[in-house]
Amino acid sequence: MNKKTVVIGASDNPERYSYKATIALQKHNHEVVPIGIRKGAINGLEIILDKPIFSDVDTVTLYVGPQNQDSWKEYILNLKPKRVIFNPGTENPEFEKQLQEHSIESVEACTLVMLSIGNY
């Protein structure tokens, strides 16, 4: 099943997990929307530098540390995703509670691992 996924913190640096996750999501046939703060492209997808609202977002996967999440919170809530994945290093209990109050599932997990073991 194709799950539209917004990657927040996307980078065109192949060493970054956001880059690896974008590629892995594409390989698993998910529609991917990479959003970041620097211009670039990942496997043919332009990194989006603003915060457009998309419909039917299944998952937001976070690659932004808790200290930099405040500027993303309202945007993520407005996307109304079914879930937000907090990848290792992005865990934020306060934001996770806020998501749950908006009926958005929060998951502390690694997108790459979830894809590799088939529970994405």
Secondary structure, DSSP 8 states (H G I E B T S, - for coil): ----EEEET--S-TTSHHHHHHHHHHHTT--EEEE-SS--EETTEE-B-S----SS--EEEE-S-GGG-HHHHHHHHHH--SEEEE-TT---HHHHHHHHHTT-EEEES-HHHHHHHT--
